[in-house]
Amino acid sequence: MDENRKLRGVLTLDDIRPYLFNKEMETSQTVAQIMKAPPAVLHRENKPLDILQTFDDTGVWNLPVVSESNNFIGFISKSSILMSYRQLLKEYSD
């Protein structure tokens, strides 16, 4: 996989919001300078219950998924999991 796909950090709206609404803040910073390490990283091999526990432990709504060699694969969203769960409950209750 392309070396540029290695996970180095994440950038959230909360991270850039201060720069959007405060004209006095330093505006020459790059994305690389603002981004930070995620509170946790998930792997393809993680079990669903472990993923849910990681979301509970970290209190975040999105977590990156990486391969064994730390290459970025994508994100898992807690809200997507909860929406799928609600849909399943609805289907079972009908």
C-alpha positions in Angstrom: 0.0 0.0 0.0 1.1 3.6 -0.6 3.3 4.9 2.2 1.2 8.1 2.2 -1.7 6.1 3.6 0.0 5.5 6.9 -2.1 6.9 9.7 -0.2 9.9 11.3 -3.1 11.7 13.0 -6.6 12.9 12.6 -8.2 16.3 12.3 -11.7 17.0 13.5 -14.0 20.0 13.2 -13.3 20.7 16.9 -9.6 21.0 16.0 -10.1 23.6 13.3 -13.1 25.5 14.8 -10.8 27.9 16.7 -9.1 28.9 13.5 -12.4 29.5 11.7 -13.9 31.8 14.3 -10.9 33.6 15.8 -9.2 35.9 13.4 -6.4 36.6 15.9 -5.2 33.0 16.0 -2.2 32.0 14.0 -3.3 31.2 10.4 -0.1 29.9 9.0 -0.4 26.5 10.7 -0.7 23.5 8.4 -3.0 20.5 8.8 0.1 18.5 9.9 0.7 20.9 12.8 -3.0 20.9 14.0 -3.8 17.2 13.7 -3.3 14.9 16.7 -3.1 11.2 17.4 -6.5 9.5 17.8 -7.5 8.4 21.3 -7.6 4.8 20.0 -7.1 2.9 16.7 -9.2 0.0 15.5 -8.0 -3.0 13.5 -9.9 -5.2 11.0 -9.6 -8.1 13.4 -11.4 -6.3 16.3 -14.6 -7.9 17.5 -17.8 -5.9 17.5 -18.1 -5.9 21.3 -14.5 -4.7 21.6 -15.2 -1.9 19.2 -18.2 -0.8 21.2 -16.1 -0.9 24.4 -13.4 1.2 22.7 -16.1 3.8 21.8 -17.3 3.8 25.4 -13.8 4.0 26.8 -12.7 6.9 24.6 -16.0 8.9 24.4 -15.4 9.7 20.7 -17.8 9.2 17.8 -15.4 8.2 15.1 -12.3 6.0 15.2 -9.8 5.2 12.5 -9.3 1.6 11.3 -5.7 0.6 10.3 -4.1 -2.5 8.8 -1.5 -4.6 10.6 1.2 -2.3 9.2 -0.6 0.9 10.4 -2.0 1.8 6.9 -5.2 3.8 7.1 -8.2 1.8 5.9 -11.1 4.0 7.0 -13.3 5.2 9.9 -15.9 3.5 12.0 -18.7 5.8 13.2 -20.4 5.1 16.5 -23.6 6.8 15.1 -23.6 4.4 12.2 -23.4 1.5 14.5 -26.2 2.9 16.6 -28.4 3.6 13.6 -27.9 0.0 12.4 -28.7 -1.3 15.8 -32.0 0.7 16.0 -32.9 -0.6 12.5 -32.4 -4.2 13.7 -34.5 -3.6 16.8 -37.3 -2.1 14.7 -37.2 -5.1 12.3 -37.3 -7.6 15.1 -40.2 -5.7 16.9 -42.4 -5.7 13.8 
